[in-house]
């Protein structure tokens, strides 16, 4: 996730099935260091890899960036998965809850879907 200071990273809980899949490739279970890095490349190299994959997937525009993935994660967590704002705030590293609340501002089809829940 977004890096603010050297050595400061935010963790996000992931499902056990993802850990199992990563372990097949990266031998996580055999790793002696709990916080060992999976990939040895830099943040900039990771950014370039994301751009390359987005190009291959024909994803264009502002969402075709690492920042776009971050915003997509926030929006999906709140709107589609109904993750509480305070958890998304923690995962994204926002100091203020009002920053995270921007992701909860529903519009268009999403707003209609939310309203439909009330009339079931």
Steps between C-alpha positions, in 0.01 A plus 500: 500500500594865494832575664545812711827448684791264445430168666133580569254273322136422561384143512167375377361167620463250218309172480676178590448370145713787366774419751487137384531602133788737571668232708505264203710749305692680774532231770347726765458221751873427490602865537671563833416869506132574544525837323725387215438672168349290223655707224847654509430784258450866586178696523569664162558162335167386646333809353648424157379139522148618584502733197622217276227263621234769458614558142485126424150485653399801286404701809539869427448835665549607860407156633799348315745606771607386844297790641202383294532153652515653847184705438329199344587297809349766728184537298450125462560436871239754606236479226505135398635320807348732762826519697463758781654839429737478797654176367550645151647810665751281682587296190547807280686688773277807505554726801146640475182296463357775276764412240380139497135609496552633146495136384153457652345778289271290281380627162306368201425128489675441832272751672191337349618156613543629856154660492350172373627323813266720702191397300547122505 
